[in-house]
Amino acid sequence: MGAGEFVLRYLEAPGAERSERPAAWPGLRPEGFCPVRGFRWSRGQRHMPGWWWSVTTGDHVGYEWLAGWRFMRVGVPDRVRTANITWLARYRYQRCGSPDAERLLLKVFADPVPLMAGAAAAGDPLAVLPALFHLMWRHVLVTDLDVRLTAGTMVTVSGRPSGGAG
């Protein structure tokens, strides 16, 4: 590995450490990583551990904020990708899902199909679009989020396990 190259090291399972270069990061699910160490709470500590409820996973996710850390944004976020993710985030809640609509959508989008044509093929688009966007948020259905979402956006079933987004 060259000097200055970023690598993410994480525990996939207890005792199973993995290392990934940035190209592999988009497919990772950090909310499913194992903690590297246990969370400790004590009076006067300079860090704040805790649990955060994640709508995406439907479970609590552990976190730890360390006092004195500084964060800076590197680069400018892509406006189209940000807009698409912001749109899909509206459908992250489980209430947007519908088991019946989801079963139909998985059949319709088994092969790539334009978004609105697939929604219409699964039923009344107004009724199935929330479930479609919920599946896209969870990465069960996928598309290229770097291109603006339109009626003609090609959508298909993901080739990887679902669980959360983002």
Secondary structure, DSSP 8 states (H G I E B T S, - for coil): --TT---EEEEEETTEEEEE-GGGGGG--GGGSB-SS-----TT-SEEEEEEEETTTTEEEEEEEETT------S---HHHHHHHHHHHTT-SGGG--HHHHHHHHHHTTS-EEHHHHHHHHS-HHHHHHHHHHHHHTTSEE--TTS---TT-EEEE-SS--S---
